[in-house]
Amino acid sequence: MTAPNLPLPGGDLGLFTDLYELTMSQAFLRQGMSAAATFSLFTRTYPPNRAYFVSAGLEDVLDYLSNLNFSGRAIDYLRATGIFSDDFLEYLRGVRFTGSVRAIPEGRLYFTDEPAVEITAPLIEAQLVETFIINQVNLQSMLATKAARCVWAAQGRGIADFASRRTQGTDAALKMARASYIAGFSSTSNVLAASLYGMPPAGTMAHSFISSFPSELEAFRAYAESFPDRTVLLVDTYDTITGTWNAVRVAKEMETDGQKLMAVRLDSGDFDELSRKVRKILDDSGLDYVKILASGGLDEYELETLVKNGAPIDLFGVGTKAGVSADAPWSDMAYKLVCFDGRPVMKLSPDKVSLPGAKQVFRTKDSGGMFAKDIIALDNEDLPGGLPLLEEVMKDGKRTGPPAKLEEVRNRFQEDFAALDERFKVLNNPPRFPVGISGKLERLTAEVREEVLGINVSDSD
Amino acid sequence: MTAPNLPLPGGDLGLFTDLYELTMSQAFLRQGMSAAATFSLFTRTYPPNRAYFVSAGLEDVLDYLSNLNFSGRAIDYLRATGIFSDDFLEYLRGVRFTGSVRAIPEGRLYFTDEPAVEITAPLIEAQLVETFIINQVNLQSMLATKAARCVWAAQGRGIADFASRRTQGTDAALKMARASYIAGFSSTSNVLAASLYGMPPAGTMAHSFISSFPSELEAFRAYAESFPDRTVLLVDTYDTITGTWNAVRVAKEMETDGQKLMAVRLDSGDFDELSRKVRKILDDSGLDYVKILASGGLDEYELETLVKNGAPIDLFGVGTKAGVSADAPWSDMAYKLVCFDGRPVMKLSPDKVSLPGAKQVFRTKDSGGMFAKDIIALDNEDLPGGLPLLEEVMKDGKRTGPPAKLEEVRNRFQEDFAALDERFKVLNNPPRFPVGISGKLERLTAEVREEVLGINVSDSD
């Protein structure tokens, strides 16, 4: 009963979890702790050079929650570990997610400490799902954020996702395709992702294509023959300039058949210098319609430099460094219990303090429609003039609406990104976007802290 | 017909590929290019601070090749893109991998430029599989290498994989569990990985467990009641020292029932200082049998410092930074055509030159049994005294033997790692292990370069 898009082998969604989710759950069951719990998913600090996050991953979370189960095989495995009691295993066999989810929709921007997702469910159900939820939202938000930085740096030039071969696994490849499309990439090289998500696939030829022919020229001709409408010639296998002249020759041959060479692709060397030389060769040959695509080692920092210097590159293929978010390959996203059985809770571990209670985030705009400030509040507060960001997307274990359409998510991102001041988008050391805490939440935090300290921390330290 | 362990949704292994593998294949088909091709998978340069790689990922490659197919749904999707010809789509419908694979077995150490895998198959089959093969071997070797660094730094103390929540996706979580076990980790928190790979699962409780109870003490007691034989108490939710005193109290209560507290876990703060204080409290309380586990933000650099300073930590839980190989989240692993239809080939792109021809790697040892030097040679060479590293693991599309047993792979790693001089294992700026090229390969490279330049590069640049 695995949902078709869920990236797990064997169909056992329940088992994709940390062992401690299961051992804790057994102890909860034994203690009869079945009351409702709320967990908040949020990121404590910004990775280097980040001042915003792009929400992504919620669709997989909802698919997962809708299909959560432990198969007979899973129960047999757990029994064989010798760790679990029979009554707990029987409980697990019937477990489904029956709770509710409030979340910031995919495509929206959010900031540190703001809950991207809040889960409210019977304690065990809310606990069991932690591992998968962090794994997916952390990855997808991180990749969408990285992609947004690339799109911003490219200043309107198109970008294709070429990352699949170097992402950290197959799941990451699919998620990179989707997340980068949300943030404005135009296409992906990954055919499975294109088919699953309804995105445009992109790609033409590798060096092996060239070298499998006796000469580059023969390879170019063979490709143009197969794809007269969508030929992009890779010109750097032996020498970029000679390759460009071969491409010119083939483009002229195509013209005599009424066809047009679409582009040439640079994949190594100094892109700034080479793109100017290649552009001149193409233009001098009357091929001003042939575009230049560059790929290989590109990230937002490289894109910014090339674009600022005016390198005549029309399209970028972005791979490895974006696909692993190389300059910030992880974030400290956490999933923390904030309320149990009506009692707001928090932890006090050094540098890991959490805010108690179920929450809402209110976004305010200035008179020009630009984001002014966010306020993190309690979920039952109403802040006049603020737009509440968290929406109820699941209730009693069922989605409250149809799955989000990818194009809508992409539009939502564009809308939000346009309303974020440019100073928060700069690639290096952006300032922090102002996020405040409501008076009520501040008071609750102080109260809970005092109570928790009184019960759990002796004065004798 | 997806193999149960393959990490892909929808069962369409064929579609997990870059679009250009398919467009090139159509052009190959049109040109009647069906002769055998050999592709080499190798890494050009070391990521920062690396001087060796641990082979991992081959099992998934062989599973994938054994099950490669394009379903009716996949063909329908490809037809709908409008990119492909009917005859090519019919060809794809019947395509299977019928070639052979020679590879360095999982667990073995290898070095830059050495082919970890060589695929020989009809050109299209060998081309189509590129994306998946790079994706998996790159990821798994990278994670196994990162884990080997952690194991080396821990100097015999146990390490558990706690990375699942922060790996880049679900596939990476499973592969991290397996790769880190190959390199000597003792267990994983990921229950699905433990069940798929037959590894020990590990884990006990999160902060949410503590905070869902009215007090830490009650939480500790509830856990000990459920798991008297395997209780590890997380002591930092509110204050590590107070938490330790609560753990002592529960340990004493357990003793009166004839039970023993297994360990306490530190998850924040200064591990060096806290572990000494906690050790003293435990020892002064007659609890010298209670172990100390530390987790949170650890990587090989932190482990080395803690171990060198003698922090009394018995076990480490290693997560995020190892699970994404944070200091080196990608490598430039490439899959290059080296021979087609009996003709050795190479590319000359700047910084991306490849060595032509199918290859073998010979490893020589010194009189003490330690690795002395590797020689990359042609596959038909025989270097007396050298151990050939690449073994034939698939022939005519069938595995030549049963799947590798994980324990055997783990043993193979230990054997190889013990034979690598310590100077190559240091965490910062290790020297390069000596890798040479045989005379025959050197001559072939010079010949092919000259021929390729003559055909493809004009003098007029």
Boltz contact constraints between the chains, C-beta under 6 A:
constraints:
  - contact:
      token1: [A, 4]
      token2: [B, 9]
      max_distance: 6.0
  - contact:
      token1: [A, 4]
      token2: [B, 10]
      max_distance: 6.0
  - contact:
      token1: [A, 5]
      token2: [B, 9]
      max_distance: 6.0
  - contact:
      token1: [A, 7]
      token2: [B, 9]
      max_distance: 6.0
  - contact:
      token1: [A, 7]
      token2: [B, 170]
      max_distance: 6.0
  - contact:
      token1: [A, 8]
      token2: [B, 170]
      max_distance: 6.0
  - contact:
      token1: [A, 9]
      token2: [B, 4]
      max_distance: 6.0
  - contact:
      token1: [A, 9]
      token2: [B, 5]
      max_distance: 6.0
  - contact:
      token1: [A, 9]
      token2: [B, 7]
      max_distance: 6.0
  - contact:
      token1: [A, 10]
      token2: [B, 4]
      max_distance: 6.0
  - contact:
      token1: [A, 15]
      token2: [B, 191]
      max_distance: 6.0
  - contact:
      token1: [A, 15]
      token2: [B, 192]
      max_distance: 6.0
  - contact:
      token1: [A, 15]
      token2: [B, 195]
      max_distance: 6.0
  - contact:
      token1: [A, 16]
      token2: [B, 192]
      max_distance: 6.0
  - contact:
      token1: [A, 17]
      token2: [B, 191]
      max_distance: 6.0
  - contact:
      token1: [A, 18]
      token2: [B, 164]
      max_distance: 6.0
  - contact:
      token1: [A, 18]
      token2: [B, 189]
      max_distance: 6.0
  - contact:
      token1: [A, 18]
      token2: [B, 203]
      max_distance: 6.0
  - contact:
      token1: [A, 19]
      token2: [B, 189]
      max_distance: 6.0
  - contact:
      token1: [A, 19]
      token2: [B, 191]
      max_distance: 6.0
  - contact:
      token1: [A, 19]
      token2: [B, 201]
      max_distance: 6.0
  - contact:
      token1: [A, 19]
      token2: [B, 203]
      max_distance: 6.0
  - contact:
      token1: [A, 20]
      token2: [B, 203]
      max_distance: 6.0
  - contact:
      token1: [A, 20]
      token2: [B, 204]
      max_distance: 6.0
  - contact:
      token1: [A, 20]
      token2: [B, 205]
      max_distance: 6.0
  - contact:
      token1: [A, 20]
      token2: [B, 206]
      max_distance: 6.0
  - contact:
      token1: [A, 23]
      token2: [B, 204]
      max_distance: 6.0
  - contact:
      token1: [A, 24]
      token2: [B, 205]
      max_distance: 6.0
  - contact:
      token1: [A, 24]
      token2: [B, 209]
      max_distance: 6.0
  - contact:
      token1: [A, 26]
      token2: [B, 226]
      max_distance: 6.0
  - contact:
      token1: [A, 27]
      token2: [B, 222]
      max_distance: 6.0
  - contact:
      token1: [A, 27]
      token2: [B, 223]
      max_distance: 6.0
  - contact:
      token1: [A, 27]
      token2: [B, 226]
      max_distance: 6.0
  - contact:
      token1: [A, 30]
      token2: [B, 226]
      max_distance: 6.0
  - contact:
      token1: [A, 31]
      token2: [B, 222]
      max_distance: 6.0
  - contact:
      token1: [A, 77]
      token2: [B, 195]
      max_distance: 6.0
  - contact:
      token1: [A, 131]
      token2: [B, 164]
      max_distance: 6.0
  - contact:
      token1: [A, 131]
      token2: [B, 165]
      max_distance: 6.0
  - contact:
      token1: [A, 134]
      token2: [B, 165]
      max_distance: 6.0
  - contact:
      token1: [A, 135]
      token2: [B, 165]
      max_distance: 6.0
  - contact:
      token1: [A, 139]
      token2: [B, 168]
      max_distance: 6.0
  - contact:
      token1: [A, 139]
      token2: [B, 169]
      max_distance: 6.0
  - contact:
      token1: [A, 164]
      token2: [B, 18]
      max_distance: 6.0
  - contact:
      token1: [A, 164]
      token2: [B, 131]
      max_distance: 6.0
  - contact:
      token1: [A, 165]
      token2: [B, 131]
      max_distance: 6.0
  - contact:
      token1: [A, 165]
      token2: [B, 134]
      max_distance: 6.0
  - contact:
      token1: [A, 165]
      token2: [B, 135]
      max_distance: 6.0
  - contact:
      token1: [A, 166]
      token2: [B, 330]
      max_distance: 6.0
  - contact:
      token1: [A, 168]
      token2: [B, 139]
      max_distance: 6.0
  - contact:
      token1: [A, 168]
      token2: [B, 168]
      max_distance: 6.0
  - contact:
      token1: [A, 168]
      token2: [B, 172]
      max_distance: 6.0
  - contact:
      token1: [A, 169]
      token2: [B, 139]
      max_distance: 6.0
  - contact:
      token1: [A, 169]
      token2: [B, 169]
      max_distance: 6.0
  - contact:
      token1: [A, 169]
      token2: [B, 171]
      max_distance: 6.0
  - contact:
      token1: [A, 169]
      token2: [B, 172]
      max_distance: 6.0
  - contact:
      token1: [A, 169]
      token2: [B, 175]
      max_distance: 6.0
  - contact:
      token1: [A, 170]
      token2: [B, 7]
      max_distance: 6.0
  - contact:
      token1: [A, 170]
      token2: [B, 8]
      max_distance: 6.0
  - contact:
      token1: [A, 170]
      token2: [B, 171]
      max_distance: 6.0
  - contact:
      token1: [A, 171]
      token2: [B, 169]
      max_distance: 6.0
  - contact:
      token1: [A, 171]
      token2: [B, 170]
      max_distance: 6.0
  - contact:
      token1: [A, 171]
      token2: [B, 171]
      max_distance: 6.0
  - contact:
      token1: [A, 172]
      token2: [B, 168]
      max_distance: 6.0
  - contact:
      token1: [A, 172]
      token2: [B, 169]
      max_distance: 6.0
  - contact:
      token1: [A, 175]
      token2: [B, 169]
      max_distance: 6.0
  - contact:
      token1: [A, 189]
      token2: [B, 18]
      max_distance: 6.0
  - contact:
      token1: [A, 189]
      token2: [B, 19]
      max_distance: 6.0
  - contact:
      token1: [A, 191]
      token2: [B, 15]
      max_distance: 6.0
  - contact:
      token1: [A, 191]
      token2: [B, 17]
      max_distance: 6.0
  - contact:
      token1: [A, 191]
      token2: [B, 19]
      max_distance: 6.0
  - contact:
      token1: [A, 192]
      token2: [B, 15]
      max_distance: 6.0
  - contact:
      token1: [A, 192]
      token2: [B, 16]
      max_distance: 6.0
  - contact:
      token1: [A, 195]
      token2: [B, 15]
      max_distance: 6.0
  - contact:
      token1: [A, 195]
      token2: [B, 77]
      max_distance: 6.0
  - contact:
      token1: [A, 201]
      token2: [B, 19]
      max_distance: 6.0
  - contact:
      token1: [A, 203]
      token2: [B, 18]
      max_distance: 6.0
  - contact:
      token1: [A, 203]
      token2: [B, 19]
      max_distance: 6.0
  - contact:
      token1: [A, 203]
      token2: [B, 20]
      max_distance: 6.0
  - contact:
      token1: [A, 204]
      token2: [B, 20]
      max_distance: 6.0
  - contact:
      token1: [A, 204]
      token2: [B, 23]
      max_distance: 6.0
  - contact:
      token1: [A, 205]
      token2: [B, 20]
      max_distance: 6.0
  - contact:
      token1: [A, 205]
      token2: [B, 24]
      max_distance: 6.0
  - contact:
      token1: [A, 206]
      token2: [B, 20]
      max_distance: 6.0
  - contact:
      token1: [A, 207]
      token2: [B, 347]
      max_distance: 6.0
  - contact:
      token1: [A, 208]
      token2: [B, 337]
      max_distance: 6.0
  - contact:
      token1: [A, 209]
      token2: [B, 24]
      max_distance: 6.0
  - contact:
      token1: [A, 211]
      token2: [B, 337]
      max_distance: 6.0
  - contact:
      token1: [A, 211]
      token2: [B, 345]
      max_distance: 6.0
  - contact:
      token1: [A, 211]
      token2: [B, 347]
      max_distance: 6.0
  - contact:
      token1: [A, 212]
      token2: [B, 337]
      max_distance: 6.0
  - contact:
      token1: [A, 212]
      token2: [B, 340]
      max_distance: 6.0
  - contact:
      token1: [A, 215]
      token2: [B, 455]
      max_distance: 6.0
  - contact:
      token1: [A, 215]
      token2: [B, 456]
      max_distance: 6.0
  - contact:
      token1: [A, 216]
      token2: [B, 456]
      max_distance: 6.0
  - contact:
      token1: [A, 222]
      token2: [B, 27]
      max_distance: 6.0
  - contact:
      token1: [A, 222]
      token2: [B, 31]
      max_distance: 6.0
  - contact:
      token1: [A, 223]
      token2: [B, 27]
      max_distance: 6.0
  - contact:
      token1: [A, 226]
      token2: [B, 26]
      max_distance: 6.0
  - contact:
      token1: [A, 226]
      token2: [B, 27]
      max_distance: 6.0
  - contact:
      token1: [A, 226]
      token2: [B, 30]
      max_distance: 6.0
  - contact:
      token1: [A, 236]
      token2: [B, 349]
      max_distance: 6.0
  - contact:
      token1: [A, 237]
      token2: [B, 347]
      max_distance: 6.0
  - contact:
      token1: [A, 238]
      token2: [B, 348]
      max_distance: 6.0
  - contact:
      token1: [A, 238]
      token2: [B, 456]
      max_distance: 6.0
  - contact:
      token1: [A, 238]
      token2: [B, 457]
      max_distance: 6.0
  - contact:
      token1: [A, 239]
      token2: [B, 457]
      max_distance: 6.0
  - contact:
      token1: [A, 241]
      token2: [B, 461]
      max_distance: 6.0
  - contact:
      token1: [A, 242]
      token2: [B, 457]
      max_distance: 6.0
  - contact:
      token1: [A, 242]
      token2: [B, 458]
      max_distance: 6.0
  - contact:
      token1: [A, 268]
      token2: [B, 349]
      max_distance: 6.0
  - contact:
      token1: [A, 268]
      token2: [B, 350]
      max_distance: 6.0
  - contact:
      token1: [A, 268]
      token2: [B, 352]
      max_distance: 6.0
  - contact:
      token1: [A, 269]
      token2: [B, 350]
      max_distance: 6.0
  - contact:
      token1: [A, 320]
      token2: [B, 330]
      max_distance: 6.0
  - contact:
      token1: [A, 324]
      token2: [B, 329]
      max_distance: 6.0
  - contact:
      token1: [A, 324]
      token2: [B, 330]
      max_distance: 6.0
  - contact:
      token1: [A, 326]
      token2: [B, 329]
      max_distance: 6.0
  - contact:
      token1: [A, 329]
      token2: [B, 324]
      max_distance: 6.0
  - contact:
      token1: [A, 329]
      token2: [B, 326]
      max_distance: 6.0
  - contact:
      token1: [A, 329]
      token2: [B, 329]
      max_distance: 6.0
  - contact:
      token1: [A, 330]
      token2: [B, 166]
      max_distance: 6.0
  - contact:
      token1: [A, 330]
      token2: [B, 320]
      max_distance: 6.0
  - contact:
      token1: [A, 330]
      token2: [B, 324]
      max_distance: 6.0
  - contact:
      token1: [A, 337]
      token2: [B, 208]
      max_distance: 6.0
  - contact:
      token1: [A, 337]
      token2: [B, 211]
      max_distance: 6.0
  - contact:
      token1: [A, 337]
      token2: [B, 212]
      max_distance: 6.0
  - contact:
      token1: [A, 340]
      token2: [B, 212]
      max_distance: 6.0
  - contact:
      token1: [A, 345]
      token2: [B, 211]
      max_distance: 6.0
  - contact:
      token1: [A, 347]
      token2: [B, 207]
      max_distance: 6.0
  - contact:
      token1: [A, 347]
      token2: [B, 211]
      max_distance: 6.0
  - contact:
      token1: [A, 347]
      token2: [B, 237]
      max_distance: 6.0
  - contact:
      token1: [A, 348]
      token2: [B, 238]
      max_distance: 6.0
  - contact:
      token1: [A, 349]
      token2: [B, 236]
      max_distance: 6.0
  - contact:
      token1: [A, 349]
      token2: [B, 268]
      max_distance: 6.0
  - contact:
      token1: [A, 350]
      token2: [B, 268]
      max_distance: 6.0
  - contact:
      token1: [A, 350]
      token2: [B, 269]
      max_distance: 6.0
  - contact:
      token1: [A, 352]
      token2: [B, 268]
      max_distance: 6.0
  - contact:
      token1: [A, 455]
      token2: [B, 215]
      max_distance: 6.0
  - contact:
      token1: [A, 456]
      token2: [B, 215]
      max_distance: 6.0
  - contact:
      token1: [A, 456]
      token2: [B, 216]
      max_distance: 6.0
  - contact:
      token1: [A, 456]
      token2: [B, 238]
      max_distance: 6.0
  - contact:
      token1: [A, 457]
      token2: [B, 238]
      max_distance: 6.0
  - contact:
      token1: [A, 457]
      token2: [B, 239]
      max_distance: 6.0
  - contact:
      token1: [A, 457]
      token2: [B, 242]
      max_distance: 6.0
  - contact:
      token1: [A, 458]
      token2: [B, 242]
      max_distance: 6.0
  - contact:
      token1: [A, 461]
      token2: [B, 241]
      max_distance: 6.0
